[in-house]
Amino acid sequence: MSEPSLKQRINDDVKTAMRNKDKERLGTLRLITAAIKQKEVDERIELNDDQVLGVLEKMIKQHKDSIEQYENAGRSELADKEKAELVIIQEYMPAQLSEAEITALIDEAIAETGASEMKEMGKVMGL
């Protein structure tokens, strides 16, 4: 059986949070589902996983901005709430590559293209 869509996984986690009476997690998951539904209603489409990731990326950016503003205003309790929500949202994002993995991919691309100077960087970037 295939892996459930990201949207389905989030909906399943909402049900689990409701059963476990995990109010904080449930609140954040409801924010996510509301953002997804809003985009679907606005654009009259059914979002696929890539589009759901776009919604999550936007939410992450908004939370990071809010955290910064709350910390600058000395509102640590609000910043802590935003940080907790941010952790839950980031659970649904794909794993980020480490710096070592990125460096290895760049080195592999340079070796594959045979680039030896800066003017050949376009080939490397294309790959």
Disulfide bonds with the S-S distance in Angstrom:
none
